[in-house]
C-alpha cells in the first residue's frame, strides 16, 4: 500500500500569514490572542480572541481584482492558505485540473460570519439574497474549486472541532482507495458574532488568556484561520521536497454528551489507539503530542486521562491553541501543519500561560520552545458530539 507524503503546506492564523511567520511566532513564544478589532460585537474589548489582524476587505483585495461581497471571510482564508500550499508543493495547473486531484475542505462557521447580511437581505428583498449560497458550509470548498480549477473529487466536512483533521483523514482514504492520486486537504473558520455569542452562552469562553492543561484554566479563546496540506502517493513525489509521512490516523465517537467528552476519555483514547495501530507504532514511539488542549475544564482533564490510559506517562505534549485560540473547524489542519513543521525542524512548541498541573494526572506540558530529536508526532482534534480524531506524522 502506498505511503502518503505531505509535499506542500499553507497556513494563516493570528500568529502569521505564512508558514514562516507562524513558525517564527511559535519559536519565539509570541501568542496572537488579543482584543477584537474587526468585529462590532458587544464582547469586543472583553473577550480576547485569536484574530487575524487583516480586514476582510484587505484579504479580498489581495486575492481578487473585482469585489464579490458574497465571498465570506472563511472563503478568503481558504484561498490564502490553499494557494500557499499549492505553490509550496509545486502542483501544476494540469495536475490541479486532473480528475485524480481531490479537494477536501472543512469548516464549522462557513458563511455564518455573514449572518447579519443575510438577515438584513431577508427583510428587504423578495427575490432572495446573494448571501444564501455562501451561507452553506460547502461554499468555502466551492470557492477554492473554482479558483484553482479542480475537477476531481471534492467534499466538505463538518464534524465541529475535528472537521479539518477529518478532511486530512478523508483525503488519505481517497488516495488509499484509488479515488485520487493527490489531495489538497484542510479547513478554515473565521470569527463571527454567531459563534462568539454561542460559545459564550455555553460559559466556556475565558475573559483572560487561555491556559491549556493548567489547574486554574478558565476556558477557551476563540480564534480564526485556515490551513491546507497537499497529500501525495510516495511514487508520485518524483524528487519533490517531503515534509513528512501521514503514517496513521484514527477516528472515534464516545457519544457521551453534545459538548463534552466522557470522564474516562473514551473517545480520545480510542482515536489515539487506532492511529497507533494504523501506523504500526507503539505508544513509546511517539515523541511529541500536539494536544487538542482547549483550556476548558472538561477537555483538558479528559484528554489528560486518556493520555494516561494509553501512555502511562505521556511524551512531551502541548497545546498550540494558547497561541492561536481555538480555530474550531480549522484547528485540526492548523495544528497538523504545526506538527509537521515541528517534526521537520525537530522542535517542540510550548503551551503558554501554564502554571500548575491538573491534580487528576499531574501532567506538565512543554512550557518553552526547545529542540529535540524525534521520529513520530501525534496531533489530536476532538469535536462536539464526541467526534475524536488523531493524526500521526512520521519522518519520511
C-alpha positions in Angstrom: 0.0 0.0 0.0 1.3 3.4 -0.9 2.8 5.7 1.7 1.2 9.1 1.8 3.5 12.1 1.9 3.0 15.8 2.7 4.6 17.8 -0.1 3.1 21.2 0.5 1.5 23.3 3.3 -0.1 26.7 3.7 -1.4 28.5 6.8 -2.8 31.7 8.1 -3.6 32.4 11.7 -3.4 35.0 14.4 0.3 34.4 14.7 1.2 34.8 11.0 0.0 34.8 7.4 2.6 32.3 6.1 4.4 29.1 7.2 7.5 31.1 8.1 5.6 33.7 10.1 3.7 31.1 12.1 6.9 29.1 12.8 8.7 32.3 13.9 5.9 33.1 16.4 5.9 29.5 17.8 9.7 29.6 18.2 9.7 33.0 19.9 6.6 32.1 22.1 4.7 35.0 20.6 1.0 34.5 21.1 -1.7 36.1 18.9 -4.7 36.3 21.3 -5.7 39.9 21.7 -8.8 42.1 21.9 -11.0 42.2 18.8 -10.6 45.0 16.2 -12.7 44.0 13.2 -15.9 42.6 14.8 -18.6 45.0 16.1 -19.7 42.6 18.8 -20.8 43.5 22.3 -17.9 41.4 23.6 -15.2 43.5 21.8 -12.8 44.6 24.4 -14.0 42.0 26.9 -13.4 38.6 25.3 -9.8 38.1 23.8 -9.7 36.2 20.6 -7.1 34.9 18.1 -8.0 37.4 15.5 -6.0 37.8 12.2 -5.2 41.5 12.0 -6.1 41.9 8.4 -9.5 43.2 7.4 -11.8 41.1 5.1 -11.5 44.0 2.6 -7.7 43.8 2.5 -7.8 40.0 2.2 -10.2 40.3 -0.7 -8.1 42.9 -2.4 -5.0 40.7 -2.2 -6.9 37.8 -3.9 -9.4 39.4 -6.4 -9.3 42.1 -9.0 -13.1 42.7 -8.7 -15.0 42.7 -5.5 -17.5 40.0 -4.7 -19.2 40.6 -1.3 -20.7 37.1 -1.2 -17.3 35.5 -0.7 -17.1 35.1 3.1 -14.1 35.8 5.3 -13.8 32.0 5.8 -13.6 31.6 2.0 -10.9 34.2 1.7 -8.9 32.4 4.4 -9.3 29.2 2.5 -7.9 30.7 -0.7 -5.0 32.3 1.1 -3.8 29.1 2.8 -4.6 26.8 -0.2 -2.7 29.0 -2.6 0.4 28.8 -0.4 0.1 25.0 -0.1 -0.3 24.5 -3.8 2.7 26.8 -4.6 4.7 25.1 -1.9 4.0 21.7 -3.4 4.7 22.9 -6.9 1.4 21.5 -8.3 0.9 22.5 -11.9 -2.4 23.7 -13.5 -2.5 20.4 -15.4 -2.4 18.5 -12.1 -5.0 20.7 -10.4 -7.4 20.2 -13.3 -6.8 16.4 -13.4 -9.7 14.3 -12.2 -7.3 12.4 -9.9 -6.7 15.5 -7.8 -9.1 15.7 -4.8 -10.1 18.7 -2.7 -11.4 18.2 0.8 -12.4 21.3 2.8 -13.7 21.6 6.4 -15.4 24.2 8.4 -17.9 24.9 11.2 -18.6 28.6 10.7 -18.6 28.6 6.9 -20.7 31.5 5.8 -22.3 32.2 9.2 -19.9 35.2 9.5 -22.4 36.8 7.1 -25.5 36.0 9.2 -26.2 39.7 9.7 -26.1 40.4 6.0 -28.3 37.5 5.1 -30.8 38.5 7.9 -30.9 42.1 6.6 -31.5 40.9 3.0 -34.2 38.6 4.1 -36.2 41.6 5.4 -35.5 43.9 2.5 -35.7 41.6 -0.6 -38.4 39.5 -2.1 -36.4 37.6 -4.7 -33.8 36.2 -2.4 -30.3 37.1 -1.2 -26.9 36.5 -2.8 -25.6 35.6 0.6 -27.8 32.5 0.7 -25.4 30.4 -1.5 -22.3 31.4 0.6 -24.0 30.6 3.9 -23.7 26.8 3.2 -20.6 25.1 4.7 -19.7 23.8 1.2 -19.2 27.4 -0.1 -15.7 27.5 1.3 -14.7 24.5 -0.8 -16.6 25.6 -3.9 -14.8 28.9 -4.0 -11.4 27.1 -3.9 -12.6 24.6 -6.6 -13.5 27.5 -8.9 -10.3 29.5 -8.3 -7.9 26.6 -8.8 -9.9 24.7 -11.5 -10.1 21.5 -9.6 -12.2 18.8 -11.4 -11.6 15.7 -9.2 -13.4 14.5 -6.1 -14.5 17.3 -3.7 -16.1 17.3 -0.4 -16.7 19.4 2.7 -16.6 18.0 6.2 -18.3 19.5 9.3 -17.6 17.5 12.5 -17.2 20.5 14.7 -13.7 21.0 16.0 -12.3 17.8 14.4 -13.5 18.9 11.0 -10.2 19.6 9.2 -8.4 16.6 10.9 -11.1 14.5 9.3 -10.6 16.3 6.0 -7.0 15.1 6.1 -8.0 11.6 7.1 -10.6 11.5 4.3 -8.1 12.8 1.7 -5.7 10.0 2.7 -8.5 7.4 2.4 -9.4 8.7 -1.1 -5.8 8.1 -2.1 -5.5 4.7 -0.5 -8.8 3.5 -2.1 -7.7 4.7 -5.6 -10.1 7.6 -6.0 -7.3 10.1 -6.1 -3.5 10.3 -6.6 -3.2 13.5 -4.7 -5.4 15.5 -2.3 -5.5 19.1 -1.2 -6.9 18.9 2.3 -7.6 21.3 5.2 -10.1 23.8 6.5 -10.9 27.3 7.6 -13.1 29.2 10.1 -13.4 32.9 10.7 -14.5 34.6 13.8 -18.2 35.5 13.8 -20.7 37.1 16.2 -22.7 33.9 15.8 -20.0 31.7 17.3 -18.7 34.2 19.8 -22.2 34.6 21.2 -22.9 30.8 21.0 -19.7 29.8 22.9 -20.3 32.5 25.4 -23.7 31.0 26.1 -22.0 27.7 26.9 -19.9 29.5 29.6 -16.7 28.1 28.2 -15.0 31.3 27.0 -12.2 32.8 29.1 -12.1 36.5 29.8 -8.4 36.2 30.1 -5.7 34.3 28.0 -6.5 30.6 27.8 -4.2 28.3 29.9 -4.4 24.8 28.5 -3.8 22.0 31.0 -3.5 24.4 33.9 -5.2 23.6 37.1 -6.9 27.1 37.2 -7.9 27.2 33.5 -11.0 29.3 32.8 -12.0 28.3 29.3 -11.0 28.8 25.7 -10.3 31.8 23.5 -11.9 31.6 20.0 -9.6 32.1 17.0 -9.7 32.2 13.2 -7.5 30.8 10.5 -7.0 28.3 7.7 -4.5 25.6 6.8 -4.1 23.2 3.9 -1.8 20.4 3.2 -1.0 18.6 -0.1 -1.0 14.8 0.2 0.6 12.7 -2.5 1.4 9.0 -3.0 5.0 8.3 -2.5 5.6 7.0 -6.0 4.2 10.3 -7.5 6.5 12.6 -5.5 9.3 12.4 -8.1 12.1 14.1 -6.1 9.9 16.8 -4.5 10.5 18.1 -1.0 8.8 15.8 1.5 7.9 17.3 4.9 6.6 14.1 6.5 4.6 10.9 6.0 1.0 10.7 7.2 1.6 7.3 8.8 -1.5 6.9 11.0 -5.0 8.2 11.7 -8.0 7.3 13.8 -11.5 8.5 14.4 -14.0 7.5 17.1 -17.0 8.8 18.9 -17.8 8.3 22.6 -21.3 9.7 22.1 -21.3 10.8 25.7 -22.7 14.4 25.5 -23.3 17.1 22.8 -20.5 19.3 24.1 -18.4 17.1 26.5 -16.2 14.1 26.4 -16.7 11.2 28.9 -14.8 11.4 32.1 -12.8 8.3 31.1 -11.8 10.0 27.8 -13.1 7.0 25.9 -13.3 8.8 22.5 -9.8 10.3 22.6 -8.3 7.1 23.9 -9.8 5.1 21.0 -8.8 7.6 18.3 -5.2 7.7 19.6 -5.1 3.9 19.9 -6.5 3.4 16.3 -4.0 5.9 14.9 -1.1 4.0 16.6 -2.4 0.7 15.3 -2.8 2.0 11.7 0.8 3.4 11.9 2.1 0.1 13.3 3.6 2.0 16.2 3.8 1.6 19.9 2.8 4.3 22.3 6.5 4.7 23.2 7.4 5.6 19.7 5.6 9.0 19.8 8.0 11.8 20.5 5.5 14.7 20.9 1.8 15.2 21.1 0.1 18.4 19.8 -2.9 18.1 22.1 -6.4 19.3 21.5 -5.9 21.3 24.7 -8.8 23.8 24.6 -8.3 25.2 28.1 -11.8 24.1 29.1 -12.5 22.2 32.3 -13.8 19.1 30.6 -11.5 18.8 27.6 -8.1 19.2 29.4 -8.9 16.7 32.2 -10.4 14.1 29.9 -7.6 14.4 27.4 -5.1 14.1 30.2 -6.9 11.0 31.5 -7.0 9.4 28.0 -3.2 10.0 27.5 -2.6 8.4 30.9 -4.6 5.4 29.9 -2.7 5.0 26.7 0.8 6.1 27.5 1.1 5.9 31.3 3.4 8.9 31.4 2.9 10.7 28.1 5.7 12.0 25.9 6.2 15.8 25.7 2.9 17.5 24.8 1.5 21.0 24.5 -1.4 22.9 23.1 -0.7 25.5 20.4 -4.2 26.9 20.9 -2.6 29.0 23.5 -1.0 30.9 20.5 -3.9 31.0 18.1 -7.0 30.5 20.1 -9.4 27.7 19.2 -10.0 28.0 15.5 -12.8 25.4 15.5 -13.1 23.6 12.2 -9.7 24.9 11.1 -7.8 23.8 14.2 -7.1 20.2 13.1 -5.4 21.4 9.9 -3.6 24.3 11.5 -2.2 22.0 14.2 -1.3 19.4 11.6 0.8 22.0 9.9 2.4 22.9 13.2 3.0 19.2 13.9 4.7 18.6 10.6 6.8 21.8 11.0 7.9 20.6 14.4 8.8 17.2 13.0 10.6 18.6 10.0 12.7 21.0 12.1 13.0 18.7 15.2 11.5 21.2 17.6 8.8 21.3 20.3 6.4 24.1 20.6 5.1 25.1 24.1 1.8 25.7 25.9 1.7 29.3 27.0 0.2 30.6 30.3 0.7 27.2 32.1 1.4 27.3 35.9 0.1 24.4 37.9 -0.8 20.9 36.7 -4.3 19.3 36.8 -4.5 17.3 40.1 -6.0 14.3 38.5 -2.9 13.5 36.5 -0.2 15.9 37.4 1.0 16.2 33.8 3.1 19.2 32.8 3.1 20.3 29.2 6.1 21.7 27.4 6.4 25.2 28.7 9.2 26.6 26.5 10.3 26.1 22.9 13.1 23.6 22.6 14.9 21.5 20.0 14.6 17.7 20.4 15.1 14.7 18.1 12.1 12.5 17.5 10.6 10.4 14.7 6.8 10.5 15.2 4.3 13.1 16.3 0.7 12.8 17.2 -2.0 15.6 16.7 -5.3 15.4 18.5 -8.6 17.1 17.4 -11.8 16.5 19.3 -15.2 17.9 18.3 -18.6 18.5 19.8 -20.7 15.3 19.9 -17.7 13.3 20.9 -16.2 13.1 17.4 -12.5 12.5 18.1 -9.7 12.3 15.5 -6.0 11.7 15.8 -3.3 12.0 13.1 0.3 10.7 13.3 3.1 12.1 11.2 6.4 10.4 10.8 9.8 11.4 9.4 10.0 10.3 5.7 
